[in-house]
Every structure is written in structure tokens, then in C-alpha cells.
Amino acid sequence: MHKLQEDMKEMQQLHFEEMNIMKQKQEKLEVELALMRSYISKFVHLEDLPSSSNDTANRLFKMLLALMGIHNGFRDNATPL
């Protein structure tokens, strides 16, 4: 029984450490994404892009901006970048 309790405690500690690592990685990715959003919005605004529906690259770029939450230089939560 004592061995089982020790194993459980060790597993809980490992889980705690892994969760901390994942949280740190997520925070780092969120910072990187915010920087990318900020960088892109400084140089490109959706209204400045050509509106040709036949331009595949343009459509893909607009989709990328939409996926990143950028719309007319603002994030989805309407906070200026």
C-alpha cells in the first residue's frame, strides 16, 4: 500500500511538471502569435489588398489573416494591435 501511495505521489508530481511545461510553451506561442499579428497588421490592412476573386494568393493571404484574428488592423476583440 505504501508503494502505491509513493507511485501516485510521483505520478502527480510528474503531471504537475508536465502541465507547467505545457503552460510555459503555450504562453510562449501566444506571445509569438501576438508579435506576428502585430507585425502583419503594421504592414498590411485587408482594405489595401486587391479584391480580385481570381487571385488565389490574395484569397489565401486574407484567409491567413482571418485565421490569425486580424481584421482591418484590429484583433477580433477590437483591441488595436
CORKAFEN-V991897 format. One line per field, one symbol per residue. ss: DSSP state (@ for helix, = for strand, . for the rest). phi: phi as a letter, one per 40 degrees, with the letter a starting at -180 (. if undefined). psi: psi as a letter, one per 40 degrees, with the letter a starting at -180 (. if undefined). Layout:
# CORKAFEN-V991897
ss = ???
phi = ???
psi = ???
This chain:
# CORKAFEN-V991897
ss = .@@@@@@@@@@@@@@@@@@@@@@@@@@@@@@@@@@@@@@@@@@..@@@.......@@@@@@@@@@@@..==..==....=.
phi = .ccccccccccccccdccccccccccccccccccccdcccccbbbdccccbcccccccccccccccccgbafgbcdcgcdc
psi = dddddddddddddddddddddddddddddddddddddddddddhideeiieheegddddddddddddefhhfeiideehi.
